Amino acid sequence: MHIVAEKVTTFVTRPSPHGPEILLFEHPIAGIQLPAGTVEADEPHADAAAREAREETGLVDLPIGRFLAAVTETLPDQLYLITTTTRVYARPDTTSIDWASIRRGMPVVCNRQGPDFCHVTFVEHNMEAEPAYVSYQITGWVPTTAITRQVTRYFYHFPYHGHTADTWWVDTDNHRFRPFWAPLAQLPPIIELQSWWLNILRQSQTAGWDSA
């Protein structure tokens, strides 16, 4: 049986005199992104969407999210997601050295695969530097039961009616994020892997979602 990882993406919007705006955030090393994250074990995806939206934007007065779509995809060759937080072993053997771990939902590249273990690499890049560079890396063996190429992503829309500044700071996930509102019709460049997500919002906008 194939294990399917579950992810959520949240679109937080508000009306403005110049048209609807969407809430993005600037990651200190990974660029401009949409609020998104991993569904935890036994967590309903609606709850995960609300949790990720709160954690990554700092907004505690969000409305109930509206489900837009679910998209299941197979990741490209060699790219996997960790399905459960796992130790990383020096050899394909659970009795070997295991100084590091990779948490649930993190992307890894599979370098070599056996029947019970996969040799993987997790890399974190600093994309804000010029040139970009690898700031952190873990390489080792993990159980094949802890990885998958099948991912279902759930998309939710949160039409926000509260009042905020145009930008602010949020400390979360061992980083300091800068959320900010951007015109939906004139967005800054977000990270490449997320660009297709906005098609889901645009399709629902055409179908008539209420951003006011």
N, C-alpha and C positions, 0 to 999 in steps of 0.2 A: 504494500500500500504506500502511495506517495504521500509524504507529509507536505502540507500546504502552510506556508507562513502567512500571517495576516498582518496587514499594515493599514493605517488610516491617513487620510489627507483632509485638512480642514480649510474651508474658505470662509474667512470672517470678512463681511462687507458692511459698509455703512453708506447712507446717502450723503451727497454734498451738492452745493449749488452748481458744480460743474459735472455732475454725473456720479455714478457709484464709485466708491473707493474700496480697495481690498487691503487687508492687513498682511504685510510681509515682515520678515525680520532679517537683519544682517548678522550672520554668524561671524565670529571674530577671525576664523581662519578658512571657512568653507564658502563664503559668499552669501548672496541674497537668496532666501528660501521662503517657501510656504510652510506653515506649521504642519507637522506630520510626525508619525512615529509608529511604534510597534504595539500591536494588541498583546496584552499580557495573557498568561495562561488562564483560561476560564473567565476571561473578561469579555462582556458583550462589546461588540465593536462600536456601538453608539456611545457607551461609557468611555471607551478608549479615545474616541474622537473628541469628546468634551474634555477629557483629562489632558490630552496633548495640546488642545487649543488654550486651556488655562495655563499650563506649565510654560509654554513657549511664548505666550503673549503677556502673561501676568494679569489678564482680565478675569475677574471673578464673577462678573455680572452678565455673562453670556447667556443668550436664550437657549432653549432646547434646539439642538441641531436637526436640520432636515436632511434625511438621507437622499443622495442624488444618484449614486451608481456604485456598482462593484465590478471591478475588472480583474480577471485572473490572467496572469502571464507566466511564461517560462523564461527565466533569465538566460542571457547569452551563455554559450559554452564557457566553462571554467568559473563562471560567477555564481556564487551560492549565498544563501542567507543562513545564519546560525538560528536554529529553531528553539534551542534551549541553552541557557548559559552553561558553558562547558569548559573544563580544564583543557589546556593545550600541552601535549606530551612531546618529549624529546624524540621518542620512537613510537611506532605503532603498537604500544603496549602500555596499559594503565599502571604498570608498576614502574615506569620510567619517570624521569624528572618532569614535574608539572608546575613550574613556577608561575606561569601566566594563565589567564582565562580570557575568554571572549564572551560577551554577554549576548543574550537573546536579541535577534533582529539585526545584528551587525553583518555587513557584507564582507565576504572573503573570496579570494581566488583559490581554486583548487589546482595545485601544482601536480599532484600525483594521487591516484586513488586505488585503494585495495578493497578487498571484500568487507573489511570491518572498520578501516580507518582511512581518512583522507588527509593528505599533507596540504595545509592551507596557509595563506598569508593574509593578514589583516593590515591595511595601510591607512594611515591618516595623513593627508596632505595639507600643507599650508598654502591655500590658493590665493591668499591676499598678498603674499610676498612676490617679488619680481627678481628672478624667476621663482616659480612655485617649487617647493621642495617637500620631501618626506619628513614629517616631524615625529612620527611614531610608527612602529612596525612590530607585528608579532608573527612569527612563522613557526609552525610545528604541526603535530598530528592531532586530529580530533576524530571522535567516532562518526562513522557515516550516518548514524541515526540522528546526529545533531545538526545536519545540514540539509538544505533543499534548494531546488531551482524553481519550485512552484510557489507563486506569490499571489494572493488575492488582496487587492487594495480597495478599501471602502472610502467613498468620498461623501463628506458632509458639508452643508452650508449653514453658517451661523449669521443671520442678519442682525447686526448689532445696532442698538438704539441708545446706548449710553453716551457719555461724554468723556473724551480723553484728550491729551495733548496730541500733536501731530507725530511725535516720536518720544520714546522713553527707553529705560533700560530694565532688563530682567536677568537675574542671576539664576541659571538652571543648567543641569547636565554638565557641571564643572566648567561652564563657560558664562560669559556675559553677552547676552543677545541685545540687539537694538531693534525692537519692533517699530514700524512706521507705516503710515497710511500712504497708499499710492493710487493715482487714478487708474481705474480698470482699463480705460481706453488708451493709456500711455504708460505702460509699465516699464520699470527698469529691467535690465537683463537678470533673470534668475538663473540658478545653476542648470546646466543642460539637462540633467537627468529628470528634472521636474517640469520641463517646458510643456510636455504633452498633457500634464494634469489640467492645465487651464482650459483645454478643450472641453473637459467635462463641465466646468462652470459655464463656459460660453454656450454649450448646448442646452443647459438647464435655463440659462438666461433667455435664450430664444424661445424656450417652452413657456417662459413666464414666471420666473421666481421674483419675489418681492424684496428689493433691496432697501426699501424705505422703512 
